[in-house]
Amino acid sequence: MASPKPSSKPAARAKPQAQPRLGIQSVEVAAVILDALAEAPAELALKDLAAAAGMHPGKVHRYLVSLVRTGLVAQNKATSRYGIGPLALKLGLAALRDLEVIRCCAEDLAMLRDAINETVVLSVWGNLGPTVVWIEESGQAVRMNLRIGTVLPVMGTAIGRVFAAHLALPAVKKVVALQRGRIEGAERFTKFGSAEVDAILDDVRARGLSRIDATLVPGVAALAAPIRDYQGSVAAVLAAIGRSQEFDLRWSGPVSQALKDMAASISRRLGYTPSR
């Protein structure tokens, strides 16, 4: 029997396996430490930060020296604990500016402020609760320590109550638990399932608005309305804040109406279609 002729086709070459791109390992390690700080509900001691990052405390400390120098991490001089630094905050806020809801309504917030002559605030739901991402201040000074990045109490503010009324209850309860003892006013009206809290949240849902007066924050009154995305979920909360002596808190007043109209307009641009 004749032996088979050798094939004239060249043998197929095995495709070279893609090699992982070279990077800078120290940057990746630093990112793990920063991520551990971002996930923490409060500032961390060195040993707790090392445990959260899964590293030896000595190694974490060496990285912290540089991270503190650059402003990515801040150390509390009174407690020696570590938290997110000013540069990390600046980067986070730059990312927040790219959120669709902010791109969609930044100019509208200034228009609303001018129309009602009250401070206008936009907030989103963050890891620690309602977080201020935009402020348009009016000429009327409000005695409230409010700035971009401020985390607000869930049930102690009009903004927080709108989120609480529309978000999943387990997520709200988790944030309320994290806020206790850390944020002033965080423990007010937090017995979810009680008649008092249920009545507050039912009223927010029914009216499409939340309001607080000076009984919660002395000298400050506020109204807040939800902004919805194309799925109908609350993407952000729009609020008007002012001095309680002059602020128009009426449900049917011009401030309430302007706030609801603006929130509805922004929601439509985000793709929201109200169900009939």
C-alpha positions as CSV (number, residue, x, y, z in Angstrom):
1,M,0.0,0.0,0.0
2,A,1.3,3.4,-1.0
3,S,2.1,5.7,1.9
4,P,0.0,8.9,2.0
5,K,1.6,11.9,0.4
6,P,2.6,14.6,2.7
7,S,0.3,17.6,2.7
8,S,1.5,20.6,0.7
9,K,-0.3,23.0,3.0
10,P,1.8,24.6,5.7
11,A,0.9,23.7,9.3
12,A,-1.4,26.3,10.8
13,R,0.5,28.5,13.3
14,A,-1.0,28.8,16.8
15,K,-2.3,32.3,17.5
16,P,-0.2,34.1,20.0
17,Q,-2.1,34.6,23.3
18,A,-2.8,38.2,24.1
19,Q,-0.4,39.3,26.8
20,P,-1.8,41.4,29.6
21,R,-0.8,45.0,29.3
22,L,1.9,46.2,31.6
23,G,0.8,48.7,34.2
24,I,2.0,50.3,37.4
25,Q,1.3,48.0,40.3
26,S,1.7,50.7,42.9
27,V,-1.2,52.6,41.3
28,E,-3.4,49.5,41.4
29,V,-2.6,49.0,45.0
30,A,-3.4,52.6,45.8
31,A,-6.7,52.2,44.0
32,V,-7.6,49.2,46.3
33,I,-6.9,51.4,49.4
34,L,-9.0,54.3,48.0
35,D,-11.8,51.9,47.2
36,A,-11.8,50.6,50.8
37,L,-12.1,54.2,52.0
38,A,-14.9,55.0,49.6
39,E,-16.9,52.0,50.7
40,A,-16.4,52.8,54.4
41,P,-19.3,54.5,56.2
42,A,-16.9,56.7,58.2
43,E,-13.2,57.4,58.6
44,L,-11.0,54.4,59.3
45,A,-8.1,53.6,61.7
46,L,-5.0,52.2,60.0
47,K,-5.7,48.6,61.1
48,D,-9.3,48.7,60.0
49,L,-8.3,50.2,56.6
50,A,-5.7,47.5,56.2
51,A,-8.3,44.8,57.0
52,A,-10.8,46.3,54.5
53,A,-8.1,46.5,51.8
54,G,-6.8,43.0,52.6
55,M,-3.2,44.2,53.1
56,H,-0.6,44.4,55.9
57,P,-0.9,47.6,57.9
58,G,2.8,48.4,57.3
59,K,2.2,48.3,53.5
60,V,-0.9,50.4,53.7
61,H,0.8,53.0,55.9
62,R,3.6,53.4,53.2
63,Y,1.0,54.1,50.6
64,L,-1.0,56.4,52.9
65,V,2.1,58.7,53.2
66,S,1.9,59.5,49.5
67,L,-1.8,59.5,49.2
68,V,-2.1,62.1,52.0
69,R,0.6,64.2,50.4
70,T,-1.3,64.3,47.1
71,G,-4.7,65.0,48.7
72,L,-6.3,61.7,47.6
73,V,-6.5,60.8,51.3
74,A,-7.0,63.0,54.4
75,Q,-6.0,62.2,57.9
76,N,-8.0,63.5,60.8
77,K,-5.4,65.0,63.2
78,A,-7.6,64.6,66.2
79,T,-8.3,60.9,65.7
80,S,-5.5,59.8,63.3
81,R,-8.2,58.1,61.2
82,Y,-8.2,58.3,57.4
83,G,-10.8,59.4,55.0
84,I,-11.3,60.6,51.4
85,G,-9.1,63.6,50.7
86,P,-9.9,66.9,48.8
87,L,-8.4,65.7,45.5
88,A,-10.4,62.5,45.6
89,L,-13.5,64.6,46.3
90,K,-12.6,66.9,43.4
91,L,-12.4,63.9,41.0
92,G,-15.7,62.5,42.3
93,L,-17.5,65.8,41.8
94,A,-16.0,66.1,38.3
95,A,-17.5,62.6,37.5
96,L,-20.8,63.7,39.0
97,R,-20.9,66.7,36.6
98,D,-21.0,64.1,33.8
99,L,-24.2,62.5,35.1
100,E,-27.0,62.8,32.6
101,V,-29.4,64.4,35.0
102,I,-26.9,67.2,35.7
103,R,-26.0,67.8,32.0
104,C,-29.7,67.9,31.3
105,C,-30.7,70.5,33.9
106,A,-27.8,72.7,35.0
107,E,-29.1,75.8,33.2
108,D,-32.7,75.1,34.4
109,L,-31.7,75.3,38.0
110,A,-30.5,78.8,37.6
111,M,-33.7,79.7,35.8
112,L,-35.8,78.2,38.6
113,R,-33.8,80.1,41.2
114,D,-34.4,83.4,39.5
115,A,-38.1,82.6,39.1
116,I,-38.8,81.9,42.7
117,N,-35.9,83.8,44.3
118,E,-34.9,80.9,46.5
119,T,-31.9,78.7,46.7
120,V,-32.2,75.6,44.4
121,V,-30.5,72.3,45.2
122,L,-30.1,69.1,43.2
123,S,-29.3,65.9,45.0
124,V,-28.7,62.2,44.0
125,W,-28.7,59.1,46.1
126,G,-25.2,58.1,47.2
127,N,-23.7,55.4,49.3
128,L,-24.3,57.4,52.5
129,G,-27.7,58.9,51.5
130,P,-29.0,62.0,49.7
131,T,-25.9,63.8,48.4
132,V,-25.9,67.4,47.1
133,V,-24.4,67.7,43.6
134,W,-25.5,71.2,42.5
135,I,-26.5,74.4,44.2
136,E,-27.8,77.7,42.8
137,E,-27.8,80.2,45.6
138,S,-30.3,83.0,45.8
139,G,-29.6,86.5,47.2
140,Q,-31.3,85.4,50.5
141,A,-28.8,83.9,52.9
142,V,-29.9,80.6,54.4
143,R,-28.4,79.5,57.7
144,M,-27.6,76.0,56.7
145,N,-24.2,74.4,56.2
146,L,-24.9,73.2,52.7
147,R,-22.3,72.7,49.9
148,I,-21.7,70.3,47.0
149,G,-20.9,66.9,48.5
150,T,-23.0,67.4,51.6
151,V,-24.8,64.2,52.7
152,L,-28.3,64.9,54.1
153,P,-30.4,63.1,56.7
154,V,-32.9,60.8,55.1
155,M,-36.0,61.7,57.1
156,G,-34.9,65.0,58.5
157,T,-34.9,66.8,55.2
158,A,-37.5,67.4,52.4
159,I,-35.0,65.9,49.9
160,G,-34.3,62.8,52.0
161,R,-38.1,62.2,52.4
162,V,-38.6,62.2,48.6
163,F,-35.9,59.5,48.3
164,A,-37.3,57.5,51.2
165,A,-40.8,57.6,49.7
166,H,-39.7,56.2,46.3
167,L,-36.7,54.0,46.8
168,A,-36.6,50.4,47.9
169,L,-37.1,50.2,51.7
170,P,-34.1,47.9,52.5
171,A,-31.7,50.3,50.8
172,V,-33.2,53.3,52.7
173,K,-33.0,51.4,56.0
174,K,-29.4,50.5,55.4
175,V,-28.4,54.1,54.8
176,V,-30.4,55.3,57.8
177,A,-28.5,52.9,60.0
178,L,-25.2,54.2,58.6
179,Q,-26.2,57.8,59.3
180,R,-27.1,57.3,62.9
181,G,-24.6,59.1,65.2
182,R,-22.7,60.5,62.2
183,I,-25.1,63.1,60.7
184,E,-27.0,65.6,62.7
185,G,-30.7,65.1,62.5
186,A,-30.3,61.6,61.1
187,E,-32.3,59.9,63.8
188,R,-35.5,61.8,63.4
189,F,-38.5,59.9,62.2
190,T,-36.7,56.7,61.4
191,K,-39.1,54.0,62.7
192,F,-40.1,52.7,59.3
193,G,-43.4,50.8,59.5
194,S,-44.7,53.2,62.3
195,A,-47.9,55.1,61.6
196,E,-46.0,58.4,61.8
197,V,-43.4,57.6,59.2
198,D,-45.8,55.7,56.9
199,A,-48.1,58.8,56.9
200,I,-45.2,61.1,56.0
201,L,-44.1,58.9,53.1
202,D,-47.6,58.3,51.9
203,D,-48.2,62.0,51.8
204,V,-45.0,62.6,49.7
205,R,-46.1,60.0,47.2
206,A,-49.7,61.4,46.9
207,R,-48.6,65.0,46.5
208,G,-45.5,64.5,44.4
209,L,-43.8,66.9,46.9
210,S,-42.2,66.9,50.3
211,R,-41.8,69.9,52.6
212,I,-40.3,70.7,55.9
213,D,-40.5,73.8,58.1
214,A,-38.5,75.3,60.9
215,T,-39.4,72.6,63.3
216,L,-36.8,70.3,61.7
217,V,-34.1,72.7,60.8
218,P,-34.4,76.0,62.8
219,G,-34.9,78.9,60.5
220,V,-35.0,76.8,57.3
221,A,-37.9,75.7,55.1
222,A,-37.8,73.6,52.0
223,L,-39.9,71.9,49.3
224,A,-38.6,69.0,47.2
225,A,-39.8,67.1,44.1
226,P,-38.6,63.9,42.4
227,I,-36.9,63.8,39.0
228,R,-37.5,60.5,37.2
229,D,-35.6,58.7,34.5
230,Y,-36.9,56.8,31.5
231,Q,-37.7,53.8,33.7
232,G,-39.7,55.8,36.2
233,S,-37.1,55.6,38.9
234,V,-36.1,58.6,40.9
235,A,-32.8,59.8,39.4
236,A,-32.5,62.9,41.5
237,V,-34.4,65.3,43.8
238,L,-34.9,69.0,43.1
239,A,-35.5,71.2,46.0
240,A,-36.1,74.9,46.9
241,I,-34.7,76.0,50.2
242,G,-35.2,79.4,52.0
243,R,-35.7,81.2,55.3
244,S,-38.7,79.9,57.1
245,Q,-40.0,83.5,57.8
246,E,-40.5,84.3,54.1
247,F,-40.6,80.9,52.4
248,D,-43.9,80.0,50.7
249,L,-44.6,76.4,51.8
250,R,-48.2,76.2,50.5
251,W,-48.8,73.0,48.5
252,S,-50.6,75.1,45.8
253,G,-48.3,78.1,46.0
254,P,-46.1,79.5,43.2
255,V,-42.9,77.9,44.6
256,S,-44.5,74.5,44.8
257,Q,-45.9,74.8,41.3
258,A,-42.7,76.1,39.8
259,L,-40.7,73.3,41.5
260,K,-43.1,70.5,40.3
261,D,-43.2,72.0,36.7
262,M,-39.4,72.1,36.5
263,A,-39.0,68.6,37.9
264,A,-41.6,67.3,35.4
265,S,-39.8,69.1,32.5
266,I,-36.4,67.6,33.4
267,S,-38.0,64.1,33.8
268,R,-39.5,64.3,30.3
269,R,-36.1,65.1,28.9
270,L,-34.7,62.1,30.7
271,G,-37.2,60.0,28.9
272,Y,-39.9,59.7,31.6
273,T,-43.5,59.3,30.4
274,P,-46.1,59.6,33.2
275,S,-48.6,56.7,33.3
276,R,-52.1,57.9,32.8
